[in-house]
Amino acid sequence: MDGVGGAAVFFFCGPGGAHVMRACRCLFILLLFLHGGLVTVEAFTGTYGINYGRIADNIPPPATVVAYLKEAKIKNARIYDADHSVLEAFKGSGLELVVGIPNEYLKNMSTNEDQAVNWIKENVQAYLPDTHIRGIAVGNEVLGGSDQELAEALYGAIRNVYNALSKLQLTDVIEVLTPHSQAVFDNSYPPSSCTFKENVLQYMKPILDLFSKAGSPFFINTYPFLSYQSDPKNIDINYALFLPNRGVYDAKAGLHYDNMFDAQIDAAYAALEAAGYEEMEIRVSETGWASKGDEDETGATAQNARTYNYNLLKRLAKKRGTPRRPKMVVKAYVFALFNEDLKPGPGSERHYGLLKADGSIAYDIGFSGLTPSHASSSLLSLEQECP
């Protein structure tokens, strides 16, 4: 039996029908909770989380970050590796954490399940249950890129990670995930016409089959900033920033969109439907707006970043779905907590943070900054700032 305590559940329940087994399993999990053991939990608390990137040489230490997140009532965080100093800092915090397996590990992990088992034992299982690791993101934005070998390795790596979680009886506690960029899609306007690119679908379909079995969400990175930047003459910046605008009418679906964020999510839902995965949940693994960029990076200003992220928080706090999926509450990780001064690429890549590298606020959306020694006690919570 997959999941936490499978054998123990059977022993506890004794003989009986499947319905008795299910009831006993629930009771056993409750007993585990009462005794501080591993439990089946929601992998995302509420609707809002933060990406805690650390490609920088000057950001505060992990313990300070954890104190800040708790003070700010940010309950979900995602990191891009499984750094042990971070895992130790999150210990006992109660915060929900997604860890990552970097792309450079995928080729070897795709052909070696033992490597996946050992990685999980060392970087995940060893920190449970005190560090609430709730997901493993296998790779990042692999499909739709130029590395064919990496694309071919992704499914094998995901499969081996999932099988390893199953062997270690952790599938009830930890989701297996992989974030995708918008590059996996074709015909994304209007949203209802969106499909996966043909050269992506061959790699995507077995992943979606596994995710359907595992109950994992589809992780998508949505950046209205990048879409606006690519075509500022034809895209209304108010549409990208959740400000009043005429919106976009999708005649094929009979749906109206007043912001690009919802439209990008629904485009992904349309692609999933076209591929035969109507029931899969979409969760936003990254979204944000750069507060500064190079001269040719249109729209990268602190005012626009403040407007986008402030309005995004208000939108998420309403706990509602999208026009295409009104009952599927949108959940999103904002990118990012800090400006990261060592990131390569255009200037915008180093200016997505809600905070500057020294811990001071990059712009005001209701969160105070922090100091190297402690988190500010005057932080405004999301509930207070975004009713």
Sequence and secondary structure as in RCSB ss.txt:
>XXXX:A:sequence
MDGVGGAAVFFFCGPGGAHVMRACRCLFILLLFLHGGLVTVEAFTGTYGINYGRIADNIPPPATVVAYLKEAKIK
NARIYDADHSVLEAFKGSGLELVVGIPNEYLKNMSTNEDQAVNWIKENVQAYLPDTHIRGIAVGNEVLGGSDQEL
AEALYGAIRNVYNALSKLQLTDVIEVLTPHSQAVFDNSYPPSSCTFKENVLQYMKPILDLFSKAGSPFFINTYPF
LSYQSDPKNIDINYALFLPNRGVYDAKAGLHYDNMFDAQIDAAYAALEAAGYEEMEIRVSETGWASKGDEDETGA
TAQNARTYNYNLLKRLAKKRGTPRRPKMVVKAYVFALFNEDLKPGPGSERHYGLLKADGSIAYDIGFSGLTPSHA
SSSLLSLEQECP
>XXXX:A:secstr
  STTHHHHHHHH S  HHHHHHHHHHHHHHHHHTT      SS SSEEEE     SSS  HHHHHHHHHHTT  
EEE SS  HHHHHHTTTS  EEEEEE GGGHHHHHT HHHHHHHHHHHTGGGTTTSEEEEEEESSS TTSS HHH
HHHHHHHHHHHHHHHHHTT TTT EEE EE GGGEE  SSGGG EE HHHHHHHHHHHHHHHHHT  EEEE  HH
HHHHH TTTS HHHHTT S   EEETTTTEEESSHHHHHHHHHHHHHHHHT TT  EEEEEE   S   TT TT 
 HHHHHHHHHHHHHHHHT    SS TTS   EEEE SB  TT  SSGGGG   SB TTSSBSS SS   B SS B
 TT   HHHH  
